[in-house]
Amino acid sequence: MYFMKNTEWELACLPKCEEVTGTPTTAAQQHCYTIFKEEYQDTYAMILKTWKEAKELENMGGTVAQ
């Protein structure tokens, strides 16, 4: 879900030799995820969980503090 909302940002993290034009393939999405996990080894799961919870609250009209 995060990748779909932040596609351009995630694709920018790929090495220049792997630039994607058009619709990203599943392999490109998986590579972005691998890079993300390597960058945030100990906290990647919590980052994604917190992002998802914030989006759910946003859709309900709440705030992160709530």
N, C-alpha and C positions, 0 to 999 in steps of 0.2 A: 504494500500500500504506500509506503514511504517513497519508493522508487517512482511510482506513477505520479505522485504529487510533486516530485523534485527531479524529474528526468534530466533536465539540462544540467543541473548542478552535479548529479551523479555521473553523467557521461563525461563531464569536464575532468573528473578524477582519473579517467582512463589514460594510459600512456598515449602519447601522440601517434604512435604507430597503430593504435587501435581505434582511431576516430570512427564514429558511427554517423552515417548519413541516413536519413529516413527513420523508419521505425526500428528501435533497438531489438535485437534478437534476444532470445532467452539466455544464450551464452553471454551476451554483453551484460545483461542484468545480473547474472550469476557472478561475473567477474567484478562488477561494481560492488556486489555484496561481499565478495572475498576481500577486496581492497579495504572496504569499510571495517570488516572484522579484524584485519591486520592492524589498521590504524588505531582502533579502539578495543584492543584485545580483551581487557577486563570489564569494560563497561558497555560494549555494543548492544547487548540484550536489553539492559536497563534504558539506554538512550532510545531505542526503538519502542519499548513499552511505554515510556513516558510520553514520547511523541504521539503514540496512538491514543493514550488516555486524554491528552490535551485536545486532540482532534475530536474525540467523542464528546468532551465537555463543550467544545466550541460549537458543535452541531446541536447541542441541547440548549445553548444560550447561556451556559455557565462560564465561570472563569477558572483559571488554573488554581487559584487560591481556594475556591469552593471545592 
